[in-house]
Amino acid sequence: MPLAFALKTGRDPMLDKADKKQAAREFKERKPAPGIFALRCRPMDRVWVDSSPNLNAAQNSQFFQLRNRSHRNAEMQAEWNRHGEEAFAFEVLEALPEDTPPLNVHDLLKERKRAWTAQLVS
């Protein structure tokens, strides 16, 4: 923030810098939440179930791929192209407990994805 702006507004530029550093530190220290999610195409009543080691980033990743017509699931990409983003909903189905041992996350995600797929995709 320029000094002239800080003087004019009465805001302390060092405080803002400290706040930014604190926010960046908190962002880096947060733990990713692994879990299971669903993408739904409402007009077609279709659902796709998947897992992610980071649910916070999963929606952004999925929608980015779909917007760029580069999603690995050709059926989902075709529905997206046909109906558009507004027809899709991202839903977190299950977040793994924070105390899940890191060595178990991969296997547990596979197991929970199978269970959710059996329940929702029939």
C-alpha positions as CSV (number, residue, x, y, z in Angstrom):
1,M,0.0,0.0,0.0
2,P,1.5,3.4,-1.0
3,L,2.4,5.6,1.9
4,A,0.3,8.5,0.6
5,F,-2.7,6.2,0.6
6,A,-1.9,5.1,4.1
7,L,-1.6,8.6,5.4
8,K,-4.8,9.7,3.6
9,T,-6.9,6.8,5.0
10,G,-5.2,6.5,8.4
11,R,-4.4,2.8,7.8
12,D,-1.1,1.5,9.0
13,P,0.8,-0.1,6.1
14,M,2.9,-2.2,8.4
15,L,-0.2,-3.6,10.1
16,D,-1.6,-4.6,6.7
17,K,1.6,-6.3,5.8
18,A,1.6,-8.2,9.1
19,D,-2.0,-9.2,8.6
20,K,-1.1,-10.5,5.1
21,K,1.8,-12.5,6.5
22,Q,-0.4,-14.0,9.2
23,A,-3.0,-15.0,6.6
24,A,-0.4,-16.5,4.4
25,R,1.0,-18.5,7.4
26,E,-2.4,-19.7,8.4
27,F,-3.1,-20.8,4.8
28,K,0.2,-22.8,4.6
29,E,-0.5,-24.4,8.0
30,R,-4.0,-25.7,7.3
31,K,-4.4,-29.4,6.8
32,P,-6.1,-30.6,3.6
33,A,-9.3,-32.5,4.3
34,P,-9.4,-35.8,2.4
35,G,-12.8,-37.2,1.5
36,I,-15.5,-38.2,-1.0
37,F,-17.5,-35.8,-3.2
38,A,-20.1,-36.0,-5.9
39,L,-20.7,-34.0,-9.0
40,R,-24.3,-33.9,-10.0
41,C,-25.9,-33.0,-13.3
42,R,-29.4,-32.0,-12.3
43,P,-31.2,-32.0,-15.7
44,M,-30.0,-35.6,-16.4
45,D,-30.2,-36.7,-12.8
46,R,-26.7,-38.1,-13.1
47,V,-24.1,-38.3,-10.4
48,W,-20.4,-39.0,-10.4
49,V,-18.6,-40.0,-7.2
50,D,-14.9,-39.4,-6.7
51,S,-12.4,-38.9,-3.9
52,S,-9.7,-36.4,-3.2
53,P,-6.9,-36.0,-0.7
54,N,-7.9,-32.3,-0.5
55,L,-11.7,-31.6,-0.6
56,N,-11.0,-27.8,-0.4
57,A,-9.3,-28.0,-3.8
58,A,-11.4,-30.7,-5.4
59,Q,-14.3,-28.5,-6.7
60,N,-11.9,-25.9,-8.2
61,S,-9.9,-28.7,-9.9
62,Q,-13.0,-30.4,-11.3
63,F,-14.6,-27.3,-12.6
64,F,-11.4,-26.0,-14.0
65,Q,-10.9,-29.2,-16.0
66,L,-14.6,-29.1,-17.2
67,R,-14.4,-25.4,-18.2
68,N,-11.3,-26.1,-20.2
69,R,-12.8,-29.2,-21.9
70,S,-10.0,-31.4,-20.5
71,H,-11.8,-33.6,-17.9
72,R,-10.7,-37.2,-17.8
73,N,-14.3,-38.4,-17.6
74,A,-15.7,-38.1,-21.2
75,E,-19.3,-38.7,-20.2
76,M,-19.2,-36.0,-17.6
77,Q,-17.5,-33.6,-20.0
78,A,-20.2,-34.3,-22.6
79,E,-22.9,-33.5,-20.1
80,W,-21.1,-30.3,-19.0
81,N,-20.7,-29.2,-22.6
82,R,-24.4,-29.9,-23.3
83,H,-25.9,-28.4,-20.1
84,G,-23.3,-25.9,-18.8
85,E,-21.9,-25.1,-15.5
86,E,-25.2,-24.0,-13.9
87,A,-26.5,-27.5,-14.3
88,F,-23.8,-29.0,-12.1
89,A,-23.5,-29.1,-8.3
90,F,-20.5,-30.1,-6.2
91,E,-21.4,-31.9,-3.0
92,V,-19.1,-33.1,-0.2
93,L,-20.4,-36.5,0.8
94,E,-17.9,-37.4,3.5
95,A,-14.8,-35.9,5.0
96,L,-12.4,-38.3,6.6
97,P,-11.7,-37.7,10.3
98,E,-8.7,-35.4,11.0
99,D,-7.0,-38.1,13.0
100,T,-6.9,-40.6,10.1
101,P,-3.3,-41.9,9.9
102,P,-1.7,-40.6,6.7
103,L,-0.7,-44.1,5.7
104,N,-4.4,-45.2,5.7
105,V,-5.9,-42.3,3.7
106,H,-5.4,-43.7,0.2
107,D,-7.0,-47.1,1.1
108,L,-9.8,-45.5,3.1
109,L,-10.6,-43.1,0.3
110,K,-10.9,-46.1,-2.1
111,E,-13.1,-48.0,0.3
112,R,-15.4,-45.0,1.0
113,K,-15.6,-44.1,-2.7
114,R,-16.8,-47.7,-3.5
115,A,-19.4,-47.5,-0.8
116,W,-20.8,-44.1,-1.9
117,T,-20.8,-45.2,-5.5
118,A,-22.8,-48.3,-4.7
119,Q,-25.2,-46.2,-2.8
120,L,-25.7,-43.3,-5.3
121,V,-24.9,-44.7,-8.7
122,S,-27.3,-47.5,-9.4
